[in-house]
Amino acid sequence: MTEQVYKTVLIFDSGVGGLSVYQEIQSLLPQLNYIYIFDNQAYPYGELEQNTLIKRVEACITTCIENNPVDIVVIACNTASTIVLPSLRAGLDIPVVGVVPAIKPASSLANKAIGLIATPATVTREYTHELVRNFSPNKNVEMLGLTRLVDMAEEKLRGKPVDIQELTQLLTPLIGIIDVAVLGCTHFPLIKSEIAQVLGSEVILVDSGKAIARRVQQLLQLETGEERGVKHKILSSALPWQESALNEKVGKMGFSPVQNLVIPLT
Ligand code: DGL
């Protein structure tokens, strides 16, 4: 009998945010192998210069693909996806899926106005402004770029609870004026319950995780299978801070302890 070969999904982000996307894909396709890579050496991407970001993403992905069998790449980072997808796709012969803010579904849900919460880079990108023009021509989109919120998700994944008072202060510009919030950074679903608590139960929170998972399933043409209990690989470009607290959390998500991946950058 020939042994079944399971496909490998490579998921990438600057930090732990892409794990929110991993959770969605993994719950739809639990039978697959996963490699998660995060470029913490250059974190936060939301404050990085565009060319540096493009170079780093390309270097991380190609280094990982050279050393591992990979069937599909998921750029689980809005900040990177809004600029890196065309060049990345041109250089690879496997599918590349990106994640961008879910403006279209948000617009069909909103009666009042939409709040787009993302990184400082994502809210200034032309790509994002075009998404808004194309998919929300009639509903106002209030944009809020917040690196501190990204840090809060990183901290939560190391066991530090989110300070609700601080979060309330950060989200104040949106409180009371929106009825839909787009979580336009993959870190934010990790603190979704806290964001919901601050914005209030009447505000609908929208993210792109499930849509990405369905897109991966469609591209790989697979049915949902059985979880096999294998440990997945998680790689970082620098030593993660509070490594043992992080390893405990990612262990529960199905990963072995974080390993270092040396990224050759010219
Ligand atoms: N998780 C990322 C995103 O979806 C970026 C966070 C950051 O490094 O600034 O935009």
Residues whose N, C-alpha, C, O or C-beta is under 5 A from the ligand:
A	BS01	DGL	D13 S14 G17 Y43 P44 Y45 G46 A76 C77 N78 T79 T119 V150 G184 C185 T186 H187
